[in-house]
Amino acid sequence: MASNKELFEALKLLEKEKGIPAEYMITQIKKAIVTACRNLYGGNENVDIKMDPEKGTFTVKLLKTVVEEVEDPNFEISLEDALVISKRAAVGKEVGIPLEPKKFGRIAVQTARSVIRQGIRDGEKDQMLVEFQSKAQEIATATVERVDPVTGNATLKFGNAVTVLLKSEQIAGEVLREGSTVKVYVAGVREGERGPRAIISRTHPDFVRRLFEKEVPEIYDGIVEIKSISREAGSRTKMAVWSEDSEVDAVGSCIGTRGARVNAIVDELGGEKIDIVLYDEDPKKFIAAALSPANVVEVALAEDGTKACKATVPDGQLSLAIGNKGQNVRLAAKLTGYKIDIRPESGFWGEDEDDGKDKTDSE
């Protein structure tokens, strides 16, 4: 019996630092010993391994069959030699021959190291997968470990798991600093050659959805429902909300007293503007609300039944309805799912033109 307290102490340290169960590592070590024996003893992998983490000891025995005349010393042992090991030895039975770790030689050590390293990698992958899957479609708080000065991609750490927040998934204009914490939306998990990778984002519309669920109890409890969200990250978000309870002010619940709730989310998003509008089953009313802050005089749905409409606004609110570079009407179209054609109340601006300035598409 060989004492290996240092080995078991190292396994406990790995368990603590890497989150890899000691039992898992012991299984990997046993596999390594079996592999080493197979290589050293002509393919004989009939090995009896007993490991006791509590006592810090383990024994390794190579099992051979007792025979009268030995033909293959890797698998067989003579009765005479077997009786030296065990007085109960008999022809046809197996005898365990104690092996010293030194007898495994260089191959055994290298094999064990390789399997243990692979075991650590596999264990870390499993831990990362569990870590990421538990946060899928949710908001997670991570620590910024590194920001690539060239690409702008940020390496983030969640517990024992690490993943990358691409520059394209960061809010425009925000600066991530190493050592700081940041909230991200875990859109999903992707398996790769180097292990699982969380697909994370701060630009995803559902990031805003989850922030409101955390900030507004009425949404979390299901009293207020978020019907749809359209977003141009870093600039503006439109969100449609609704409640079955007519006594509940769905929009007011999201805004909060003196804007406290929505302002907390605006701060998290680095000043991104958020328009909260009331959803309505009547598409005309919903489209009119979606075009806020502009006032809408009339909404005429397409006669052919397609999801298209003409929205008439006061002449003085054309630019407000369309928004900077068409953003307001574009977000309204995404929010409602309708192609929206903005027309002035006077009927003159763009009435017979198709210059692209007064139209937007929901796609």
Secondary structure as UniProt FT lines:
FT   STRAND          2..3
FT   HELIX           5..18
FT   HELIX           22..40
FT   TURN            41..43
FT   STRAND          47..52
FT   TURN            53..56
FT   STRAND          57..67
FT   TURN            73..75
FT   STRAND          76..78
FT   HELIX           79..85
FT   TURN            87..88
FT   TURN            91..92
FT   STRAND          94..98
FT   HELIX           101..104
FT   HELIX           105..133
FT   TURN            134..137
FT   STRAND          139..147
FT   TURN            149..151
FT   STRAND          154..158
FT   TURN            159..160
FT   STRAND          161..165
FT   HELIX           167..169
FT   TURN            172..173
FT   TURN            178..179
FT   STRAND          181..192
FT   TURN            193..194
FT   STRAND          195..201
FT   HELIX           205..215
FT   HELIX           217..220
FT   TURN            221..222
FT   STRAND          225..232
FT   TURN            233..235
FT   STRAND          236..242
FT   TURN            246..247
FT   HELIX           250..255
FT   HELIX           257..259
FT   HELIX           260..268
FT   TURN            269..270
FT   STRAND          273..278
FT   HELIX           283..290
FT   TURN            291..293
FT   STRAND          298..301
FT   TURN            303..304
FT   STRAND          308..313
FT   HELIX           315..317
FT   HELIX           318..322
FT   HELIX           324..326
FT   HELIX           327..336
FT   STRAND          339..344
FT   TURN            345..346
FT   TURN            349..352
FT   STRAND          359..360
//
